[in-house]
Structures are given as C-alpha cells and as structure tokens.
C-alpha cells in the first residue's frame, strides 16, 4: 500500500460524493463534473495557496484527474446502482479520503518547515476543504461543520505530524488507520461536538 493508492481512493470518494450531490440538486452534466472535480481537488488547491506551493502544481496530477473524471462519468451513467452502494459504503471511503488527504496535507506543510499551526491548517484544508466548497456550491450548509465529528480528526493528524510524533512510514500508516477508525466510530455512534444556537427566529 502506498500514499498514491490512498490518494486514489480519496479522490474517487470525494469525486463521487460531489457528483452525487450535484445530481441530488438536479444540476446539468456540466455542473455534475464541476462539482465532482472541485470536491476532489478543492481542498488541495486552497492548501497550496496558503502554504506557498504554486496552485498550478495541482495540474500535475494528471492520473488523479483522469480517475476523478472516470468516477464522475460512472456516477452519471449508472446513478441507481452506484448510489445504492454509495449509501452503504460512502462514509467508509470518505473516512479513508479524509485520513489520507489530511495526512498528506500535513506532510506537505511539514516538509516545507512551516510552523505547527500551518501544518494543522494544511491538514484540515486538504481533508475537508473540498467538501466545504461542494456544499457551498450546492447551496447547502457545509455538512463537515455541523454533522458528526469530522474536522477534529484532520486537526489530530496535523497535530501529530506537526509535533513529529509520526514521521516514519510505519508511524504514518498507523496514524492513517487511527484517523480512519476514529472517523468511522464518530459517524457510527453519532459523536458530535457541542453546538449552540441563538434561539432567534
């Protein structure tokens, strides 16, 4: 298993989720592809902008773009079959994508010798940025900010990497499985952060 494999899984998961949201909102075919691509690559683009990597570097991921486009096409052509499987396995693959992307974002920033705050921000933006952009473009409240605990696990990954608790390959893979497991537990048992409304209607 390599980070490339994890990235592929994450790319597929996020591209498919973007396409499904677009189809739920009855977007046309152009909207479906745009939302799928933005969900898969939006977080990485924002991360690059904030930590000093040229945003254009994202265009060098030719293979991942092809995988994302194929995934979106499959959703568009066979929505019924894929949607049934997505409802069953979507959260699982999304957990893998969150974990892989958050860790990669943190490693990106750490390798550039950024402070721990930047490492954490890079982890969070890479892990959840695409989902936030997807929901905003679909006119929805970002699910990652109001659903089960989600962004916290990206923060945890960034903190551990920023503190250099995990930097060797086996430590990073252990962290990957830890973050993935925590995300799965959080949606299985509906763990939520405290929230408070103003009570004004």
C-alpha positions as CSV (number, residue, x, y, z in Angstrom):
1,X,0.0,0.0,0.0
2,X,1.3,3.5,-0.9
3,X,0.1,7.0,-0.4
4,X,-0.7,7.0,-4.1
5,X,-3.2,4.2,-3.5
6,X,-4.7,6.1,-0.6
7,X,-4.9,9.2,-2.7
8,X,-6.7,7.4,-5.5
9,X,-9.3,6.0,-3.0
10,X,-9.8,9.5,-1.5
11,X,-10.0,11.1,-5.0
12,X,-12.7,8.6,-6.1
13,X,-14.6,9.0,-2.8
14,X,-14.7,12.8,-3.0
15,X,-15.3,13.0,-6.8
16,X,-18.2,10.6,-6.4
17,X,-19.7,12.5,-3.4
18,X,-19.5,15.8,-5.4
19,X,-21.2,14.2,-8.4
20,X,-24.0,12.7,-6.3
21,X,-24.7,16.0,-4.5
22,X,-24.9,17.7,-7.9
23,X,-27.3,15.1,-9.2
24,X,-29.4,15.4,-6.0
25,X,-29.6,19.2,-6.7
26,X,-30.6,18.4,-10.3
27,X,-27.5,20.1,-11.9
28,X,-26.8,19.6,-15.6
29,X,-24.0,17.4,-16.8
30,X,-21.5,20.3,-16.7
31,X,-22.5,21.0,-13.1
32,X,-22.0,17.4,-12.1
33,X,-18.4,17.3,-13.5
34,X,-17.6,20.7,-12.0
35,X,-18.8,19.8,-8.5
36,X,-17.1,16.4,-8.6
37,X,-13.7,17.9,-9.6
38,X,-14.0,20.7,-7.1
39,X,-14.8,18.3,-4.3
40,X,-11.8,16.1,-5.1
41,X,-9.2,18.8,-5.7
42,X,-10.6,22.0,-4.0
43,X,-9.0,21.3,-0.6
44,X,-5.6,20.7,-2.1
45,X,-5.7,23.9,-4.2
46,X,-6.6,26.0,-1.1
47,X,-3.8,24.3,0.9
48,X,-1.3,25.0,-1.8
49,X,-2.3,28.7,-1.9
50,X,-1.9,29.1,1.8
51,X,1.4,27.3,2.4
52,X,3.2,28.7,-0.6
53,X,3.0,25.9,-3.2
54,X,2.1,27.2,-6.6
55,X,-1.6,26.4,-7.2
56,X,-0.7,25.3,-10.7
57,X,1.0,22.3,-9.1
58,X,-2.4,20.7,-8.8
59,X,-2.5,20.3,-12.7
60,X,0.5,18.0,-12.5
61,X,-1.8,15.3,-11.0
62,X,-2.8,14.0,-14.4
63,X,-3.6,10.5,-13.3
64,X,-5.8,11.7,-10.4
65,X,-7.8,13.9,-12.7
66,X,-8.4,11.0,-15.1
67,X,-9.5,8.9,-12.2
68,X,-11.8,11.6,-10.9
69,X,-13.3,12.1,-14.4
70,X,-13.9,8.4,-14.8
71,X,-15.6,8.2,-11.4
72,X,-17.9,11.1,-12.1
73,X,-18.8,9.6,-15.5
74,X,-19.6,6.3,-13.9
75,X,-21.9,8.0,-11.4
76,X,-23.6,10.0,-14.2
77,X,-24.1,6.9,-16.4
78,X,-25.2,4.4,-13.7
79,X,-26.6,6.5,-10.8
80,X,-29.0,4.0,-9.4
81,X,-26.5,1.1,-9.0
82,X,-23.7,3.3,-7.6
83,X,-26.0,5.3,-5.3
84,X,-27.2,2.1,-3.6
85,X,-23.5,1.1,-2.9
86,X,-22.6,4.7,-2.0
87,X,-25.2,4.8,0.7
88,X,-23.7,1.7,2.2
89,X,-20.0,2.3,1.7
90,X,-19.8,6.1,1.1
91,X,-19.0,7.1,4.7
92,X,-16.3,4.4,4.8
93,X,-14.5,5.6,1.7
94,X,-15.0,9.2,2.8
95,X,-13.2,8.3,6.1
96,X,-10.3,6.9,4.1
97,X,-10.2,10.0,1.9
98,X,-10.3,12.4,4.9
99,X,-7.5,10.5,6.6
100,X,-5.2,10.1,3.6
101,X,-5.7,13.7,2.4
102,X,-5.3,15.2,5.9
103,X,-2.0,13.4,6.5
104,X,-0.7,14.3,3.1
105,X,-1.6,17.9,3.6
106,X,0.2,17.9,6.9
107,X,3.3,16.2,5.4
108,X,3.3,18.9,2.6
109,X,3.5,21.7,5.1
110,X,5.9,19.9,7.5
111,X,8.3,19.2,4.6
112,X,8.4,23.0,3.9
113,X,9.4,23.6,7.5
114,X,6.2,25.5,8.3
115,X,5.2,26.0,12.0
116,X,2.8,23.5,13.6
117,X,-0.1,25.9,13.1
118,X,0.4,25.9,9.4
119,X,0.7,22.1,9.4
120,X,-2.6,21.7,11.2
121,X,-4.3,24.2,8.8
122,X,-2.9,22.3,5.8
123,X,-4.2,19.0,7.2
124,X,-7.7,20.4,7.8
125,X,-8.0,22.2,4.4
126,X,-6.8,19.2,2.4
127,X,-9.1,16.9,4.3
128,X,-12.3,18.9,4.4
129,X,-11.8,21.9,2.0
130,X,-13.3,20.1,-1.0
131,X,-16.4,19.1,1.0
132,X,-17.0,22.6,2.2
133,X,-16.7,24.0,-1.3
134,X,-19.0,21.3,-2.6
135,X,-21.7,22.1,-0.1
136,X,-21.5,25.8,-0.6
137,X,-21.7,25.5,-4.4
138,X,-24.7,23.2,-3.9
139,X,-26.4,25.8,-1.6
140,X,-26.1,23.6,1.5
141,X,-24.8,24.2,4.9
142,X,-21.3,22.5,5.0
143,X,-22.0,19.1,6.4
144,X,-18.4,18.9,7.8
145,X,-19.1,21.8,10.1
146,X,-22.4,20.6,11.6
147,X,-22.5,16.8,11.3
148,X,-20.7,14.1,13.3
149,X,-17.1,15.0,14.4
150,X,-15.2,15.3,11.2
151,X,-12.7,18.2,11.1
152,X,-11.3,17.3,14.5
153,X,-9.7,14.1,13.1
154,X,-7.9,16.2,10.5
155,X,-6.7,18.5,13.2
156,X,-5.5,15.5,15.2
157,X,-3.5,14.2,12.1
158,X,-1.9,17.7,11.7
159,X,-1.0,17.9,15.3
160,X,0.7,14.5,15.5
161,X,2.7,15.2,12.3
162,X,3.5,18.8,13.3
163,X,4.8,17.6,16.7
164,X,6.9,14.9,14.8
165,X,5.2,12.2,16.8
166,X,4.8,10.4,13.5
167,X,7.2,10.8,10.6
168,X,8.4,7.3,9.7
169,X,6.4,5.3,7.2
170,X,5.0,2.8,9.6
171,X,4.1,5.6,12.0
172,X,2.2,7.4,9.3
173,X,0.3,4.3,8.3
174,X,-0.6,3.7,11.9
175,X,-1.8,7.3,12.1
176,X,-3.8,6.7,8.9
177,X,-5.6,3.7,10.3
178,X,-6.2,5.6,13.6
179,X,-7.8,8.6,12.0
180,X,-9.9,6.4,9.6
181,X,-11.1,4.3,12.6
182,X,-12.0,7.4,14.7
183,X,-14.0,8.9,11.8
184,X,-15.8,5.6,11.3
185,X,-16.6,5.4,15.0
186,X,-17.8,9.1,15.0
187,X,-20.4,8.5,12.3
188,X,-21.4,5.0,13.6
189,X,-22.1,6.3,17.1
190,X,-23.1,9.8,16.1
191,X,-20.4,11.6,18.1
192,X,-21.0,15.3,17.9
193,X,-19.2,18.5,19.1
194,X,-21.3,20.8,21.3
195,X,-23.4,23.3,19.4
196,X,-25.4,26.3,20.5
197,X,-27.9,28.3,18.6
198,X,-29.0,31.9,19.4
199,X,-32.7,30.9,19.7
200,X,-33.7,33.8,17.5
201,X,-36.3,33.2,14.8
